[in-house]
Protein backbone atom coordinates (compact mmCIF):
# COMPACT_ATOMS: atom_id res chain seq x y z
CA UNK A 1 0.00 0.00 0.00
CA UNK A 2 1.16 3.52 -0.75
CA UNK A 3 -0.28 6.97 -0.55
CA UNK A 4 -2.54 8.03 -3.37
CA UNK A 5 -1.41 10.95 -5.46
CA UNK A 6 -3.36 13.75 -7.10
CA UNK A 7 -2.97 15.42 -10.48
CA UNK A 8 -3.12 19.21 -10.57
CA UNK A 9 -6.27 21.24 -10.02
CA UNK A 10 -9.05 20.61 -12.55
CA UNK A 11 -11.10 23.22 -14.34
CA UNK A 12 -14.60 22.82 -12.99
CA UNK A 13 -17.54 24.44 -14.74
CA UNK A 14 -19.94 26.40 -12.55
CA UNK A 15 -22.81 25.09 -14.70
CA UNK A 16 -24.10 21.73 -13.56
CA UNK A 17 -25.14 19.23 -16.20
CA UNK A 18 -28.35 17.29 -15.49
CA UNK A 19 -28.08 13.56 -14.81
CA UNK A 20 -26.65 11.80 -17.84
CA UNK A 21 -29.29 10.31 -20.17
CA UNK A 22 -30.22 6.71 -19.58
CA UNK A 23 -32.27 3.81 -20.82
CA UNK A 24 -33.20 0.29 -19.84
CA UNK A 25 -31.49 -2.68 -21.49
CA UNK A 26 -32.57 -6.30 -21.24
CA UNK A 27 -29.83 -8.57 -19.92
CA UNK A 28 -30.82 -12.19 -19.48
CA UNK A 29 -34.47 -11.19 -19.52
CA UNK A 30 -34.22 -8.51 -16.81
CA UNK A 31 -34.23 -4.76 -17.41
CA UNK A 32 -31.11 -2.96 -16.18
CA UNK A 33 -31.14 0.82 -16.31
CA UNK A 34 -27.90 2.46 -17.42
CA UNK A 35 -26.76 6.06 -17.79
CA UNK A 36 -24.03 6.69 -20.33
CA UNK A 37 -21.53 9.56 -20.13
CA UNK A 38 -20.20 10.05 -23.67
CA UNK A 39 -16.45 10.65 -23.94
CA UNK A 40 -15.20 14.08 -24.95
CA UNK A 41 -11.95 12.83 -26.53
CA UNK A 42 -10.91 10.03 -28.83
CA UNK A 43 -9.30 7.05 -27.20
CA UNK A 44 -11.31 7.22 -23.98
CA UNK A 45 -11.35 3.88 -22.18
CA UNK A 46 -14.41 1.96 -20.95
CA UNK A 47 -15.46 2.48 -17.33
CA UNK A 48 -18.30 1.30 -15.14
CA UNK A 49 -19.67 3.02 -12.02
CA UNK A 50 -21.51 0.98 -9.35
CA UNK A 51 -23.55 2.82 -6.70
CA UNK A 52 -24.16 2.01 -3.05
CA UNK A 53 -27.08 0.71 -0.97
CA UNK A 54 -30.16 2.82 -1.64
CA UNK A 55 -28.35 4.85 -4.30
CA UNK A 56 -28.57 4.97 -8.07
CA UNK A 57 -26.64 5.81 -11.20
CA UNK A 58 -27.32 9.51 -10.51
CA UNK A 59 -24.73 9.37 -7.73
CA UNK A 60 -21.98 9.55 -10.37
CA UNK A 61 -23.17 12.55 -12.42
CA UNK A 62 -20.45 15.03 -11.44
CA UNK A 63 -17.54 12.60 -11.27
CA UNK A 64 -18.46 11.09 -14.64
CA UNK A 65 -18.45 14.56 -16.18
CA UNK A 66 -15.01 15.37 -14.77
CA UNK A 67 -13.58 12.13 -16.18
CA UNK A 68 -15.29 12.20 -19.58
CA UNK A 69 -12.02 13.09 -21.31
CA UNK A 70 -10.57 9.75 -20.15
CA UNK A 71 -13.60 7.49 -19.72
CA UNK A 72 -16.36 6.24 -21.99
CA UNK A 73 -18.49 5.38 -19.00
CA UNK A 74 -21.65 3.55 -17.98
CA UNK A 75 -23.33 3.88 -14.59
CA UNK A 76 -25.86 1.15 -13.87
CA UNK A 77 -28.75 0.94 -11.43
CA UNK A 78 -28.36 -2.26 -9.44
CA UNK A 79 -31.39 -4.61 -9.40
CA UNK A 80 -34.17 -3.21 -7.23
CA UNK A 81 -32.66 0.29 -7.12
CA UNK A 82 -32.96 3.39 -9.27
CA UNK A 83 -34.97 2.45 -12.35
CA UNK A 84 -33.87 -1.18 -12.63
CA UNK A 85 -36.26 -4.07 -12.13
CA UNK A 86 -36.17 -6.04 -8.86
CA UNK A 87 -34.22 -9.26 -8.46
CA UNK A 88 -34.92 -12.63 -6.87
CA UNK A 89 -31.72 -12.55 -4.80
CA UNK A 90 -29.95 -9.61 -3.16
CA UNK A 91 -26.63 -11.11 -2.09
CA UNK A 92 -23.18 -9.79 -2.91
CA UNK A 93 -22.63 -12.80 -5.15
CA UNK A 94 -25.80 -12.10 -7.10
CA UNK A 95 -24.95 -8.41 -7.52
CA UNK A 96 -21.39 -9.23 -8.59
CA UNK A 97 -22.70 -11.71 -11.16
CA UNK A 98 -24.98 -8.99 -12.57
CA UNK A 99 -22.12 -6.49 -12.81
CA UNK A 100 -19.86 -9.05 -14.51
CA UNK A 101 -22.67 -10.01 -16.86
CA UNK A 102 -23.20 -6.33 -17.72
CA UNK A 103 -19.55 -5.92 -18.66
CA UNK A 104 -19.80 -9.01 -20.86
CA UNK A 105 -23.06 -7.77 -22.35
CA UNK A 106 -21.51 -4.47 -23.35
CA UNK A 107 -18.50 -6.25 -24.85
CA UNK A 108 -16.08 -3.51 -23.82
CA UNK A 109 -14.10 -5.19 -21.09
CA UNK A 110 -11.83 -4.93 -19.32
CA UNK A 111 -13.17 -1.76 -17.71
CA UNK A 112 -12.06 0.74 -15.12
CA UNK A 113 -14.39 -0.33 -12.31
CA UNK A 114 -15.46 2.31 -9.76
CA UNK A 115 -17.68 1.43 -6.79
CA UNK A 116 -19.05 3.27 -3.77
CA UNK A 117 -20.11 1.61 -0.50
CA UNK A 118 -22.08 -1.54 -1.44
CA UNK A 119 -20.87 -0.94 -5.00
CA UNK A 120 -17.32 -1.07 -3.65
CA UNK A 121 -17.81 -4.46 -2.04
CA UNK A 122 -19.46 -5.74 -5.22
CA UNK A 123 -16.53 -4.42 -7.24
CA UNK A 124 -14.04 -6.23 -4.98
CA UNK A 125 -15.85 -9.50 -5.67
CA UNK A 126 -15.79 -8.87 -9.42
CA UNK A 127 -12.12 -7.86 -9.44
CA UNK A 128 -11.11 -10.88 -7.34
CA UNK A 129 -13.14 -13.51 -9.19
CA UNK A 130 -13.17 -12.10 -12.74
CA UNK A 131 -9.83 -10.27 -13.05
CA UNK A 132 -9.97 -10.35 -16.84
CA UNK A 133 -12.88 -7.86 -16.70
CA UNK A 134 -11.10 -5.16 -14.65
CA UNK A 135 -8.34 -2.76 -15.75
CA UNK A 136 -8.22 -0.69 -12.59
CA UNK A 137 -10.32 -0.67 -9.43
CA UNK A 138 -11.43 2.41 -7.48
CA UNK A 139 -13.24 1.97 -4.16
CA UNK A 140 -14.96 4.93 -2.49
CA UNK A 141 -15.86 4.12 1.13
CA UNK A 142 -16.18 0.42 0.31
CA UNK A 143 -18.62 -1.46 2.55
CA UNK A 144 -16.22 -4.19 3.59
CA UNK A 145 -16.64 -6.01 6.90
CA UNK A 146 -16.77 -4.45 10.33
CA UNK A 147 -18.73 -5.93 13.19
CA UNK A 148 -19.39 -3.07 15.58
CA UNK A 149 -22.84 -1.65 14.68
CA UNK A 150 -22.12 1.44 16.79
CA UNK A 151 -19.76 2.57 14.05
CA UNK A 152 -22.56 2.93 11.50
CA UNK A 153 -25.78 4.90 11.35
CA UNK A 154 -27.21 1.75 9.74
CA UNK A 155 -26.75 -0.04 13.06
CA UNK A 156 -30.17 1.12 14.23
CA UNK A 157 -31.75 -0.84 11.36
CA UNK A 158 -30.29 -4.18 12.38
CA UNK A 159 -33.12 -5.13 14.79
CA UNK A 160 -35.56 -4.53 11.93
CA UNK A 161 -33.89 -7.36 9.99
CA UNK A 162 -35.11 -9.76 12.68
CA UNK A 163 -38.75 -8.67 12.52
CA UNK A 164 -41.14 -10.81 10.42
CA UNK A 165 -42.60 -8.86 7.49
CA UNK A 166 -40.19 -6.00 8.17
CA UNK A 167 -40.46 -4.98 4.53
CA UNK A 168 -44.14 -4.16 5.06
CA UNK A 169 -43.30 -1.98 8.05
CA UNK A 170 -40.61 -0.23 6.01
CA UNK A 171 -42.99 0.33 3.10
CA UNK A 172 -45.48 2.03 5.41
CA UNK A 173 -42.79 4.18 6.99
CA UNK A 174 -41.18 5.20 3.70
CA UNK A 175 -44.57 5.76 2.06
CA UNK A 176 -45.55 8.17 4.82
CA UNK A 177 -42.45 10.33 4.42
CA UNK A 178 -42.24 13.51 2.43
CA UNK A 179 -39.58 13.21 -0.33
CA UNK A 180 -37.78 16.29 0.97
CA UNK A 181 -37.71 14.79 4.49
CA UNK A 182 -36.32 11.49 3.20
CA UNK A 183 -33.69 13.33 1.16
CA UNK A 184 -32.62 15.36 4.17
CA UNK A 185 -32.18 12.20 6.27
CA UNK A 186 -30.07 10.56 3.55
CA UNK A 187 -27.90 13.65 3.01
CA UNK A 188 -27.13 14.08 6.69
CA UNK A 189 -26.13 10.41 6.91
CA UNK A 190 -24.01 10.41 3.74
CA UNK A 191 -22.42 13.89 3.68
CA UNK A 192 -20.10 15.45 6.23
CA UNK A 193 -21.35 18.82 4.96
CA UNK A 194 -24.76 18.60 3.24
CA UNK A 195 -24.48 22.24 2.13
CA UNK A 196 -21.96 21.10 -0.47
CA UNK A 197 -24.89 19.77 -2.49
CA UNK A 198 -25.97 22.51 -4.87
CA UNK A 199 -29.64 23.56 -5.18
CA UNK A 200 -29.86 21.79 -8.56
CA UNK A 201 -28.48 18.53 -7.20
CA UNK A 202 -30.76 18.81 -4.15
CA UNK A 203 -33.82 19.21 -6.38
CA UNK A 204 -32.72 16.18 -8.41
CA UNK A 205 -32.27 14.16 -5.21
CA UNK A 206 -35.75 15.07 -3.98
CA UNK A 207 -37.24 14.10 -7.34
CA UNK A 208 -35.46 10.76 -7.17
CA UNK A 209 -36.65 10.21 -3.58
CA UNK A 210 -40.22 10.80 -4.71
CA UNK A 211 -39.84 8.15 -7.39
CA UNK A 212 -38.16 5.79 -4.90
CA UNK A 213 -41.07 6.07 -2.46
CA UNK A 214 -43.46 5.02 -5.21
CA UNK A 215 -41.49 1.91 -6.19
CA UNK A 216 -43.39 -1.05 -4.69
CA UNK A 217 -40.25 -3.20 -4.37
CA UNK A 218 -37.81 -0.59 -3.01
CA UNK A 219 -38.16 -1.31 0.73
CA UNK A 220 -37.91 -5.06 0.16
CA UNK A 221 -34.81 -4.63 -2.02
CA UNK A 222 -33.19 -2.35 0.55
CA UNK A 223 -33.76 -4.60 3.56
CA UNK A 224 -32.82 -7.82 1.77
CA UNK A 225 -29.66 -6.21 0.42
CA UNK A 226 -28.74 -4.97 3.90
CA UNK A 227 -29.38 -8.48 5.26
CA UNK A 228 -27.12 -9.95 2.59
CA UNK A 229 -24.41 -7.40 3.36
CA UNK A 230 -24.56 -8.14 7.09
CA UNK A 231 -24.31 -11.84 6.30
CA UNK A 232 -21.18 -11.25 4.22
CA UNK A 233 -19.65 -9.29 7.10
CA UNK A 234 -20.23 -12.12 9.55
CA UNK A 235 -18.90 -14.79 7.19
CA UNK A 236 -15.72 -12.78 6.72
CA UNK A 237 -14.65 -13.58 10.28
CA UNK A 238 -15.33 -17.30 9.95
CA UNK A 239 -13.12 -19.99 8.38
CA UNK A 240 -13.66 -20.69 4.71
CA UNK A 241 -13.40 -19.06 1.31
CA UNK A 242 -16.36 -16.69 1.73
CA UNK A 243 -14.41 -13.96 3.50
CA UNK A 244 -14.45 -10.54 1.84
CA UNK A 245 -11.01 -9.90 3.32
CA UNK A 246 -9.62 -13.01 1.60
CA UNK A 247 -11.18 -11.84 -1.66
CA UNK A 248 -9.59 -8.41 -1.25
CA UNK A 249 -6.20 -10.10 -0.98
CA UNK A 250 -6.81 -11.74 -4.37
CA UNK A 251 -7.37 -8.47 -6.27
CA UNK A 252 -4.57 -8.01 -8.80
CA UNK A 253 -5.77 -4.83 -10.54
CA UNK A 254 -4.11 -1.51 -9.67
CA UNK A 255 -6.43 -0.12 -6.99
CA UNK A 256 -7.30 3.26 -5.47
CA UNK A 257 -9.07 3.25 -2.09
CA UNK A 258 -10.73 6.47 -0.90
CA UNK A 259 -12.28 7.02 2.53
CA UNK A 260 -13.88 9.96 4.30
CA UNK A 261 -12.83 10.57 7.87
CA UNK A 262 -16.38 11.67 8.75
CA UNK A 263 -18.06 8.62 7.23
CA UNK A 264 -21.12 7.78 9.36
CA UNK A 265 -22.09 4.58 7.53
CA UNK A 266 -18.88 2.53 7.20
CA UNK A 267 -16.27 2.25 9.95
CA UNK A 268 -13.56 4.74 8.97
CA UNK A 269 -10.89 2.08 9.60
CA UNK A 270 -12.21 -0.11 6.79
CA UNK A 271 -10.65 1.87 3.91
CA UNK A 272 -7.09 1.63 5.33
CA UNK A 273 -7.53 -2.07 6.09
CA UNK A 274 -8.81 -2.67 2.55
CA UNK A 275 -5.80 -0.88 1.08
CA UNK A 276 -3.43 -2.89 3.25
CA UNK A 277 -4.83 -6.16 1.93
CA UNK A 278 -5.01 -5.37 -1.79
CA UNK A 279 -1.50 -5.96 -3.19
CA UNK A 280 -1.25 -3.01 -5.62
CA UNK A 281 -3.16 -0.32 -3.71
CA UNK A 282 -3.12 3.42 -3.04
CA UNK A 283 -4.95 5.05 -0.12
CA UNK A 284 -6.52 8.50 0.05
CA UNK A 285 -8.19 9.58 3.32
CA UNK A 286 -10.17 12.82 3.11
CA UNK A 287 -10.75 15.15 6.05
CA UNK A 288 -14.19 16.74 6.34
CA UNK A 289 -15.75 14.23 3.94
CA UNK A 290 -18.43 11.62 4.55
CA UNK A 291 -19.59 8.45 2.84
CA UNK A 292 -20.03 9.63 -0.76
CA UNK A 293 -16.84 11.47 -1.65
CA UNK A 294 -17.67 11.25 -5.36
CA UNK A 295 -20.68 13.49 -4.68
CA UNK A 296 -19.30 15.66 -1.88
CA UNK A 297 -15.85 16.41 -3.35
CA UNK A 298 -15.95 15.03 -6.93
CA UNK A 299 -12.95 17.08 -8.05
CA UNK A 300 -10.67 15.54 -5.40
CA UNK A 301 -11.83 12.04 -6.31
CA UNK A 302 -11.29 12.77 -10.01
CA UNK A 303 -7.76 14.06 -9.38
CA UNK A 304 -6.82 10.91 -7.48
CA UNK A 305 -8.34 8.65 -10.12
CA UNK A 306 -6.58 10.52 -12.92
CA UNK A 307 -3.27 10.06 -11.09
CA UNK A 308 -3.97 6.32 -10.96
CA UNK A 309 -4.67 6.30 -14.71
CA UNK A 310 -1.47 8.24 -15.45
CA UNK A 311 0.56 5.86 -13.30
CA UNK A 312 -0.85 2.71 -14.88
CA UNK A 313 -0.48 4.18 -18.39
CA UNK A 314 3.19 4.90 -17.73
CA UNK A 315 3.71 1.40 -16.39
CA UNK A 316 1.97 -0.10 -19.43
CA UNK A 317 4.21 1.93 -21.75
CA UNK A 318 7.25 0.64 -19.89
CA UNK A 319 5.88 -2.91 -19.93
CA UNK A 320 8.39 -4.50 -22.30
CA UNK A 321 11.29 -3.28 -20.18
CA UNK A 322 9.70 -4.72 -17.05
CA UNK A 323 8.67 -8.07 -18.50
CA UNK A 324 9.63 -10.96 -16.29
CA UNK A 325 10.87 -8.78 -13.45
CA UNK A 326 7.70 -7.66 -11.70
CA UNK A 327 4.88 -9.83 -10.32
CA UNK A 328 1.49 -9.28 -11.96
CA UNK A 329 -0.43 -6.42 -10.39
CA UNK A 330 2.64 -4.93 -8.66
CA UNK A 331 4.56 -1.87 -9.72
CA UNK A 332 8.16 -1.06 -8.81
CA UNK A 333 7.99 1.66 -6.16
CA UNK A 334 10.61 3.85 -7.84
CA UNK A 335 8.81 3.83 -11.21
CA UNK A 336 5.42 4.38 -9.57
CA UNK A 337 6.69 7.46 -7.76
CA UNK A 338 8.48 8.78 -10.83
CA UNK A 339 5.34 8.67 -12.96
CA UNK A 340 2.93 10.22 -10.46
CA UNK A 341 2.19 13.77 -9.42
CA UNK A 342 3.63 15.05 -6.11
CA UNK A 343 1.93 13.59 -3.06
CA UNK A 344 -0.60 15.63 -1.14
CA UNK A 345 0.13 16.66 2.44
CA UNK A 346 -1.31 15.17 5.58
CA UNK A 347 -4.39 17.42 5.43
CA UNK A 348 -5.85 15.11 2.83
CA UNK A 349 -3.81 11.92 3.10
CA UNK A 350 -3.01 11.41 6.76
CA UNK A 351 -0.79 8.86 8.44
CA UNK A 352 -3.35 8.60 11.20
CA UNK A 353 -5.69 6.58 8.99
CA UNK A 354 -2.96 4.54 7.36
CA UNK A 355 -1.72 3.41 10.75
CA UNK A 356 -5.15 2.71 12.22
CA UNK A 357 -5.75 -0.71 13.82
CA UNK A 358 -8.06 -3.16 12.09
CA UNK A 359 -11.75 -2.96 13.02
CA UNK A 360 -12.61 -4.60 16.32
CA UNK A 361 -14.44 -7.88 15.96
CA UNK A 362 -17.46 -7.14 18.12
CA UNK A 363 -20.28 -9.56 17.42
CA UNK A 364 -23.81 -8.65 16.46
CA UNK A 365 -25.22 -11.20 18.90
CA UNK A 366 -28.69 -12.21 17.83
CA UNK A 367 -28.10 -10.89 14.31
CA UNK A 368 -25.64 -13.70 13.61
CA UNK A 369 -28.33 -16.03 12.37
CA UNK A 370 -28.83 -13.69 9.41
CA UNK A 371 -25.65 -15.03 7.88
CA UNK A 372 -27.35 -18.19 6.69
CA UNK A 373 -30.51 -16.33 5.74
CA UNK A 374 -28.65 -13.89 3.47
CA UNK A 375 -28.20 -16.52 0.77
CA UNK A 376 -31.95 -16.74 0.18
Protein Blocks (a to p, Z undefined) as FASTA:
>chain_A
ZZddddddddddfbdcdddddddddeehiacdddddddfbehiacddddddehiafklmm
mmmmmmmmmbccdddddehiajbccdfbdcfklmmmmmmmmmmmnopaccddddehjlmm
mmmmmmmmmmmlpmbdcdehiabddfbfklpfklmmmmmmmpghklmmmmmmmmmpcfkl
mmmmmmmmmpmblmlpcfklmmmmmmmmmmmmmpmklmmmmmmmmmmmmmmmmmmmcgcj
kbfklmmmmpmbdcdddddfkbckbcfklmmmmmmmmmbacddddehiafklmlmmmmlm
mmmmmmmmmmmmmmmmmmmmmgojacghiacfklmmmmpccdddfklmcfklmmpccddd
ddekjmmmmmmmmmZZ
